[in-house]
Amino acid sequence: MDFDVIVVGGGPAGSFTAKHIAAQGFKVLILEEHDLVGEPVNCAGLLSRRAIELSGVSARIIINKLTGARVYSPLGACLELAGNHTWAAVVERSMFDQELAEQAQTDGAFLFTGARVKGLEPAPGGYLVSCSCRNGKDISFSTSLVIGADGAKSRVARCLNLKPGPYKASICAAETELSRTSADLADIFLGSELSPGWFGWIIPLDHKRCRIGAGHAFVKEAYSPRYYLEQLINRFPDHFRGIKIVRYTSGVVPMGLMPKIYAQHAMLVGDAACQTKPISGGGIYPGLRGAQICAAVAVQALQEDDFSQEKLALYQELWDKEFGSEIYSGISHRINYLDLNDHDIDTILRFLNKPFWQKTILEQGDIDFPSCLSSCLSTARPWKMKILKGMLGALNWGSDLKNSLKLHSADLKEEV
Ligand SMILES: Cc1cc2nc3c(=O)[nH]c(=O)nc-3n(C[C@H](O)[C@H](O)[C@H](O)COP(=O)(O)OP(=O)(O)OC[C@H]3O[C@@H](n4cnc5c(N)ncnc54)[C@H](O)[C@@H]3O)c2cc1C
């Protein structure tokens, strides 16, 4: 074999997987279609501290730190969630990817850029991976194990006949020049017509530059994501006054649990394996964890020279165990969200915009594992709120909330 492992795609999931396998002494090649790792960028670059710590990248890639967010309804309500500690960091995504690729090379992986993988051909003991290079020439490498880290539209997954994820968010985003009075809060915009099934955002980089985006998800009929971004800008003129679009980006976030993320002599990781969070669309943290799990199973397979489906199935088992319920619940919250009209959204935000709920959300909210908080909040439907005000003690959902938030009912009663 030319290489023990070939990783297709030099994004965060690919480089992180390659790093962990190469660190164990195996010969790993990363094939990246672009000349420069990390370019072009299609990401808002919002990461939790957990994700940054896990990645091991340097602090120089952090452009801004956010302490909270304001959530807007299309009818005028605003839920203010301004904390006093860092809730998320905004990173320079291309540098983030480049640092991870450097880490992989430091640990012994080879990186071949400008090499687009075209196909996989079964070969004795593995695969022959063919790619076309920038100079127009085609080249093939043999390997015992192919790892598809080639993103949302994974060619590796298609070559292996692995079914894609069941859902996706289609997003239009942009880098902009946009003045802000506060650079430490993100703005989130909800609305059934503004971003059906999804949300719009402004993420400040500093007082003069922001990343913005909007899109749609889980809806059968929708306009293009760009339409929703333009709607957002028009519907909230105060937020977007004087905006100058520097660069549009767009992309798709695959979501849900894929039936199978491995095959004989092959595994998928990152977006290719649908390792994303359905509530926010963030894929970097789950992709990095997926990479660690994938690499651990790959190392075992290499040590035992066993690349059978039975052996590699362990990867899916471990992934589902760690993230399965989070993804499942995220998807069900997203589907429930489709039932809310603009009036419901407005009522919920007004209801939550009180010190008790603000404090709860800031304390309990975890951008990597949002399902606990979202299950609590999704029960706060307007009709339930009305009943709650009169009959809190008798309601089951009151105790559900209490249990899941680990609150004392006295606190809850006092607030309501
Ligand atoms: C608009 C937008 C905003 C987002 N914002 C956030 C955010 O704020 N926070 C967050 O956590 N997540 C965010 N995400 C999701 C996040 O960008 C992805 O989950 C993440 O990039 C997945 O990493 P990956 O390594 O799996 O795939 P990718 O980053 O897509 O990397 C795949 C790599 O494979 C290469 N490749 C593809 N095909 C081939 C081929 N045939 N041959 C060789 N190379 C190939 C590509 O060039 C690319 O470098 C956002 C997504 C979008 C679309």
The ligand as a Gaussian input file, in Angstrom:
#p B3LYP/6-31G(d) Opt

LIG

0 1
 C      -22.772000      29.436000       6.074000
 C      -22.283000      28.459000       7.094000
 C      -21.936000      28.907000       8.362000
 C      -21.472000      28.007000       9.318000
 N      -21.126000      28.493000      10.544000
 C      -20.647000      27.632000      11.482000
 C      -20.237000      28.128000      12.757000
 O      -20.321000      29.319000      13.042000
 N      -19.750000      27.232000      13.652000
 C      -19.641000      25.885000      13.365000
 O      -19.228000      25.101000      14.238000
 N      -20.023000      25.407000      12.157000
 C      -20.502000      26.240000      11.205000
 N      -20.861000      25.769000       9.984000
 C      -20.674000      24.336000       9.697000
 C      -19.196000      24.056000       9.464000
 O      -18.679000      24.957000       8.506000
 C      -18.992000      22.618000       8.985000
 O      -19.699000      21.762000       9.847000
 C      -17.519000      22.246000       9.000000
 O      -16.813000      22.995000       8.052000
 C      -17.366000      20.760000       8.670000
 O      -16.002000      20.438000       8.610000
 P      -15.523000      19.228000       7.669000
 O      -14.053000      19.130000       7.841000
 O      -16.370000      18.046000       7.903000
 O      -15.887000      19.693000       6.189000
 P      -15.397000      20.939000       5.362000
 O      -14.975000      22.046000       6.254000
 O      -16.444000      21.188000       4.354000
 O      -14.084000      20.412000       4.644000
 C      -14.166000      19.492000       3.584000
 C      -12.886000      19.626000       2.795000
 O      -12.883000      18.614000       1.785000
 C      -12.423000      19.182000       0.579000
 N      -12.974000      18.355000      -0.504000
 C      -14.264000      18.228000      -0.870000
 N      -14.390000      17.361000      -1.891000
 C      -13.138000      16.923000      -2.159000
 C      -12.602000      16.012000      -3.126000
 N      -13.382000      15.367000      -4.005000
 N      -11.263000      15.804000      -3.152000
 C      -10.439000      16.441000      -2.257000
 N      -10.888000      17.327000      -1.344000
 C      -12.216000      17.553000      -1.287000
 C      -12.954000      20.613000       0.606000
 O      -12.210000      21.456000      -0.234000
 C      -12.776000      20.968000       2.077000
 O      -11.533000      21.522000       2.342000
 C      -21.352000      26.634000       9.012000
 C      -21.720000      26.172000       7.743000
 C      -22.178000      27.070000       6.793000
 C      -22.558000      26.564000       5.427000

